[in-house]
Amino acid sequence: LPEAVERQTGQRLAREQAVVLRELVEQDAADSALAAALDSFGIVGIGPDWVRELVAATVSWRELSQQACYEAARLARQHDAPLILHNTPAVADMVRAIADENRERVIAGHSNFYYRSVEEAVEVARYVKQRGGWVDIMGGDSFGGRRFFDSLELQIGMLRAGVVDLLSTDYCGGFWDPMLQVLDACVAAGAVSLAEAVALVTGNVARILPALAPNRGLVEVGRVADLVI
């Protein structure tokens, strides 16, 4: 949405503003409400009808994406393979439904992305874990780009709740924070122990995705390891 608005008007929406517009359209809000939102965001040159058409244009690819996810879930069950789903509020119901079927094969990826509160993110993560699945969070970009995360509030909150199994990066516009930097801050905040933090990016990965990097990730005889003692 921000990119489409920028192409049309030369002005760019903030991510939070785009979410507001989408929700207003999905709630079938009146023209006056959409116009008031555009005015408050300082966006000129487009009106309520244009916004509605833009949001509608996103529906078709979203439906195709969900069909692809359900197809991937079916194939994962068929081949007894792990399945990584990108977990955001927009697809939380789909994540829950697939977790019901795929259970221990499901990895809910980046489960802190776009969630507005720790409580909301934890609720979905617990649902997945209660069915035997696994939960990944992303480190984010709060130390650098700050395009997606202003703080580590969600990461720390989810770690304190004990619902996190893995930590990974995301592109974040090319400004992602190093995983060890994020974990160091989470350990300093008392959200997780040092050993637990290290396991999120080593041993847990090896156990949950054993074929990803064979013979790595665990300190055991015969495995590949670089150690400094």
N, C-alpha and C positions, 0 to 999 in steps of 0.2 A: 504493500500500500504506500509506504513512504516514497519509494522510487517512482511509482506511477504518478503520484501527485506532483513530484518534482519535475517529471517530464512534461506534465501538463501545465504547470504554473510557474516553475522555476523556484518554488518554495518547498522546503522539505519538512515533513512531519516528524516529530519524535516518535519513537516506538510506542510509548504509552498513549500518545494521541491517536495513533493508528488503531490501537486496541479499542479505544473509546468509540471511534467511528464505526468499526466493525460491529461492536456490541449494540450500538444504537440501531444499525440496519437490521441485525438479527432479531432485535426486540420490536421491529416494525415501528420505530419511533416516528413521530410526526416530522414533516418538513421543517417546522420551526425549530425543533430540537437539533436536527442535523445542521441547520443554518447557524444556530447559536454556537454549536461546537466549532464549526469552521471559523466563525468570527472570533471566538475566543482563542483559537490557535493562530490567528493572523493570516489565514489562508484565503486568498481572493482569486476569482476567476473560475471557480467551479461551484456547483450547487448540489442540493440534496439528490436530484435524479442522477447526476454523474457519479456521486459516491455510491449510490445503490447499484448502478450498473457495474462499477468497479468491483464491489464486494461479490456480486453475483458471478462475475467472471472467474473468481477464485474457487467457486464451489466445484466446478467440473474436475479440475485437477486434484482437488482435495479428495473427492470421491474415488478417483482412479488410484490415488496414493493409498487410501485405506483398503481398496480391493487388493492391491499389491501386498500390503501387510498381511491380510488374512490368507492370501495365497502362500506367502512365505511361511506363515505359521503352520499351515497344513503340510508343507514340504518338510519343515523342521520336525514335525511329529513323525512323518513318514520315514525320515532318515535318521531319527533320533539325534538331531543336531541342535546346537544352541542357537537361539534367535535373539538378536539385539533389536529392540524397539526404541525409537526416540520418544521419550516420555515427556509430554508437555500437557498443560491443562486442556488444550484443544482436542487431544486424543486420549485423555485419561480413561474414558469409558471403553475405548478399544483396547487399551493396555490391560485393563481389568478383565475384559472378556477373553483375550488371548491367554492371559495368565491362568484363567480358570481351566483352559484346555491344555496348554503346553507346560504349565507348572514349572518343574525344575529346569526346563530348557530355556525359560524366559529370562532375559536380562533387560531390565528397564533402564535404558541408557539416558544419561544427562538428566536425571530426575529432579534436578533443581532449576531447570531452564524454563523461564517464563512463569514459574510459580510465584504468586504474589505474597505468600506467607509460608513460614516454616510448617505451620500446622497443616496446610493444604498439601504441601509436598510430602510430608511424613505420612499422611493418611493413605495416599496412593502407594507409597513405598511399602508401608506395612501390609497393604492388601496383597501386593506381589509376593512379599516374603512369606506371608502366612500360607501361600499356596506353593511354597517351595522354590520360588524364583529368586532372582538376584537383583540388586539395585546398584547402579552406577551413578555417580555425580560427576559433573565437570568442574575443573578448577576455576574456569572463568578468566576474566581479564581485569579484576579490580585493582591489581598492582600497576597495570600499564594502560591499555587502551580505554578501559572503563566505558566501552560501548554497550555492554550487556550487563555487567555487574558493577555496582558502586561499592560493594562491600562483600565480605565473606559470611554475611548473616545466614544465608540459606545453607551454605556448606557446613558451617559450624553447628547450626541448629539440627541438621539432619544427622551429623556425626554424634552429637550428644544424645539424640534419640535412639541411637544404635541400629539404624536401618540401612547403613551404607556398607556395601561389600567391595566396591571398586571405585577408583578415581581415575579419570581420564582428562584429556584436553579436548578442545574444540577449536575450530579455525579462528573464531572471534575477530574476523576481519584481518587476520595476520598478527594480532597482538595478544595471543593467549599467554597466560602466566605459566611458568614452569611448574610441573606437578610438585616437585620437592619444595619449592618456595611456598606453595599453597599449604602443603602438609606441615611445613615448619611453623607457619602461622597458626594452624589449627591445633597443633600440639602445644604451642605457647599459650593458646586460649583455654587449654584444658579440655578441649572437646574430644580428644582421643589420645591414647598413649603413643609413645614413639614406636613401639613394636607394632601396634595395631595400624598406625599410619603407614609404616613401611610395607606391611602386608597388603594394603589396598592397591599398591602398584607393583607388587611382586608375587608373593605366594598365592594370594587369592586369585590373581589373574591366571596363574599356572594351574590352579585346581579347577577353576570354573571353565576356562578355555584351554584345555591341555594341548590341543593341536595348533594353537596360535604360535607358540614359540617352544617347540619341543626341547626338553632337557634344560630349560631355563626357569628362573623365577623362584626356585627353592634351593636352600643350602643343604644339599645332600650329596653323598658320595656318588660320583659318576656324572653329575650334572655340570653344565657349563656355568661358571660363576667367576665374577671379578670381585675380589674381596680386599679390603684394606683393614688390617687389625692393628 
